[in-house]
Amino acid sequence: MGLEDFAERASLHRSAQFRNFDLSGVECRDAADGSGFTFEGVASVVDVPYTVNDQFGSFQETIRSGAFNKTLKDKTADVALYINHRHADVPMASTRAGTMKLSADPNLRAVANLDPLRSDVVIARSAVLRGELPQMSVGFTVPKDTRKDVWNADYTERVIHEINLMEVSIVRQGANPHTEAAMRSIDDLLNADTTAFMQFLEGDLFKDFPTLRFIIPHGGGAVPYHWGRYRGLADMLKRPPLSEHIMRNVFFDTCVYHQAGIDLLFRVIDVGNILFGSEMVGAVRGIDPETGFHFDDTKRYVDALPIPEADKRRVFELNARRVFPRSLVHMARAAGHPLPIVREAELQAVESFLAGHVRGSATV
């Protein structure tokens, strides 16, 4: 893997990230006036290098003193306290509500007043005191600024000088202190895939923007498995059929790591809505002991499908031309058929021309 591949690491880590730290001097005590429980602990250390694992391997990261100052000074910032980053749950405390205070000493410290009448608070208190939730984790983004997010020349060391803090969580401990953070980021991606489809179902986005296109990765998350549920919800909400309401504008890729999952995707979703996608090297690395091949070698799964070769070509190539119509201009010019612009109404004719004049598959 060349240096240009590792350079993608910097872009990868500009999205939401999570880092776990051992709870240092944690306390969970009853308030003196009996009004609740007080949780206190170090949410993040500073000036101490630690190892972060990602799809490229591992690197050393250090959060510098003062990195949290921007959030701490922002009176409009709303930082919430969760258990295990369960953002769908009601926060146990938050800075906006005044039930959690954050400070830097220079480590990031959280002090939260928890409601004893909430069952999740009672469970969390017991788990912390028993040592079953022994870590804290921070969720954050980093500004796209090379002065605030500094990488060395070979992208093996990172120093963060400013953080946009989103939340803190009390979490369980993995075998590797940072493994849990990586697993949560994968979970969040899969949840987001499914959430996006539900938002499309409930809204009228494509009525207002009929030519807008989205690709939901990872085979559409849980959507194909629960296709009947979404069809039923559309009916209950008085929405048009999914084929009209959503699927003229939404496509799924084939980043699914087993044959049965790909088989289900193609049984449920029209082949015209599926694009080939491969994450090699993907989020799950290693060889599947049941097949002897890498989990993320998704082309093998598509090749094994009992569908016509013409449909496979749509998945590997032609569907991508519909989703990315600007690419048709470049491909047509390369084939000696210059087109200054490509409009929606022209796509079918251009695809027919390209199908007869351009050989090989496009890279998706």
Summary of the structure (lengths in Angstrom):
residues: 364
radius of gyration: 24.3
end to end distance: 19.8
largest distance: 81.3
contacts: 1078
relative contact order: 0.10
helix: 36%
strand: 22%
